Amino acid sequence: QVHLVESGGGLVQAGGSLRLSCAASGSIFSGNSMGWYRQAPGKQRELVARISSSGRTIYADSVKGRFTISRDNTKNMVYLQMNNLKPEDTANYSCSAGRWGLRPDYWGQGTQVTVSS
């Protein structure tokens, strides 16, 4: 049973923008915080951004001011707007769901983002 499905990844030049989308099943979206994590080859998975059910957000320092996470509670969707992309943003980006402050319980398959210099 698929709970989270990401889309919107791709290849973009440095300085460009991408918008990632994540469609979630209603059973895990409602009341849960939603997040985006990323993992680059040879590196550990890291938090990019999370948003609580009430709209509270947190960001990794490396993306503050460039990325924006949002959610549409009427559509069970979460988004990640990524601007001014850098080659170091290249990674597989995964959508997540879970209780705020705790490790996520659900993960998507991920979508690849590649930023060329």
Secondary structure as UniProt FT lines:
FT   STRAND          4..7
FT   STRAND          10..13
FT   TURN            14..15
FT   STRAND          18..24
FT   HELIX           26..29
FT   TURN            30..31
FT   STRAND          33..39
FT   TURN            41..42
FT   STRAND          46..51
FT   TURN            53..54
FT   STRAND          57..59
FT   HELIX           61..63
FT   TURN            64..66
FT   STRAND          67..72
FT   TURN            73..76
FT   STRAND          77..82
FT   HELIX           87..89
FT   STRAND          91..98
FT   TURN            100..101
FT   STRAND          106..107
FT   STRAND          111..116
//
